[in-house]
Amino acid sequence: MKRYDLRPLKDNFYDRMIELLDNDLKPNEVGIFIFEIGDFSSVQKSADIVKEKGHTLMNSLKFNEADWTIAVKRKEID
């Protein structure tokens, strides 16, 4: 399990999140990503992207007043 802080990227964290999922995590390994909430659209968009890429969203929760965390399990190798 690895933890990634994407808060410095503000609203532009999606590409980096997928890059980390695809290249830094091993198949079936879980990554925890923290990012800024903004207007909450980033929460749904991140979940949609994870699903679209074939990974498994395991958990999604509010970390504090400004941040959100998601736990994602990387898909197995095709």
C-alpha positions as CSV (number, residue, x, y, z in Angstrom):
1,M,0.0,0.0,0.0
2,K,1.3,3.4,-0.9
3,R,0.0,6.9,-0.1
4,Y,0.1,9.8,-2.6
5,D,-0.4,13.5,-1.8
6,L,-1.9,15.1,-4.9
7,R,-3.0,18.3,-3.1
8,P,-0.2,20.5,-4.6
9,L,-1.7,19.8,-8.0
10,K,-5.0,21.4,-7.1
11,D,-7.7,20.5,-9.7
12,N,-5.1,19.0,-12.1
13,F,-4.3,15.8,-10.4
14,Y,-6.2,13.3,-12.6
15,D,-3.4,12.5,-15.1
16,R,-0.9,12.1,-12.2
17,M,-3.2,9.8,-10.3
18,I,-3.6,7.5,-13.3
19,E,0.2,7.7,-14.0
20,L,0.9,6.5,-10.5
21,L,-1.8,3.8,-10.7
22,D,-0.4,2.4,-13.9
23,N,3.3,2.8,-13.2
24,D,4.0,3.0,-9.5
25,L,1.7,0.4,-8.0
26,K,2.0,-3.3,-8.6
27,P,-1.1,-5.3,-9.9
28,N,-3.6,-5.7,-7.0
29,E,-1.7,-3.2,-4.8
30,V,-3.7,-0.4,-3.1
31,G,-2.9,3.3,-3.4
32,I,-4.3,6.0,-1.2
33,F,-4.7,9.3,-2.9
34,I,-5.4,12.6,-1.2
35,F,-6.6,15.6,-3.1
36,E,-8.4,18.9,-2.6
37,I,-12.1,18.8,-2.7
38,G,-12.9,22.1,-4.4
39,D,-16.6,22.0,-5.5
40,F,-16.9,18.2,-5.0
41,S,-16.9,17.6,-8.8
42,S,-13.4,16.2,-8.3
43,V,-14.7,13.4,-6.1
44,Q,-17.1,12.1,-8.8
45,K,-14.6,12.6,-11.6
46,S,-11.8,10.7,-9.8
47,A,-14.2,7.8,-9.2
48,D,-15.3,7.8,-12.8
49,I,-11.7,7.8,-14.1
50,V,-10.7,5.0,-11.8
51,K,-13.6,2.9,-13.0
52,E,-13.0,3.8,-16.7
53,K,-9.4,2.6,-16.4
54,G,-10.5,-0.7,-14.9
55,H,-9.2,-0.2,-11.4
56,T,-11.3,-0.7,-8.2
57,L,-12.4,2.1,-6.0
58,M,-12.3,0.6,-2.5
59,N,-13.0,3.7,-0.4
60,S,-13.8,7.4,-0.7
61,L,-14.0,9.7,2.2
62,K,-13.7,13.2,3.4
63,F,-10.2,13.7,5.1
64,N,-10.8,17.1,6.5
65,E,-12.6,20.3,5.6
66,A,-10.6,20.8,2.4
67,D,-9.3,17.4,1.4
68,W,-10.6,14.0,0.2
69,T,-9.0,10.6,0.1
70,I,-9.7,7.6,-2.1
71,A,-8.3,4.1,-1.8
72,V,-7.8,2.4,-5.2
73,K,-6.8,-1.2,-6.0
74,R,-4.8,-1.4,-9.2
75,K,-6.2,-3.8,-11.7
76,E,-4.5,-7.1,-12.5
77,I,-2.3,-7.2,-15.7
78,D,-4.5,-7.9,-18.7
